[in-house]
Amino acid sequence: MKKALAILAQFLLFLLFFAVGSVLHPFNFHWATTTTAATTRYFVPDGLLLALGVFLAIILVQALRKRLCDTPWTIVAFVLAIGIGYAMKFGFVTHDLL
């Protein structure tokens, strides 16, 4: 039960950082993914980079504490959070040119 709650907390933490970084744009990176006559769609990877940074920090702490047996569950939580974040279209911005 304790491990399941830790995995859920990590999942929510990764998803939260992905969402907040996608909205606030702290690094101001973006690139156009599609362009039509009236709109341009951008991908802003800031949230993905923040979530990746938190992921690497958690892996580093697990390695320092010699708790690498929990690393596969951290990877699962990260991949699920990123997949659900993409499904929720975090990081995608549509800009009208008109």
Secondary structure, DSSP 4 states (H G I P E B T S, - for coil): -HHHHHHHHHHHHHHHHHHHHHHH-SS---EEEEE-SSEEEEE-THHHHHHHHHHHHHHHHHHHTT-GGGHHHHHHHHHHHHHHHHHTTTTEEEEE--
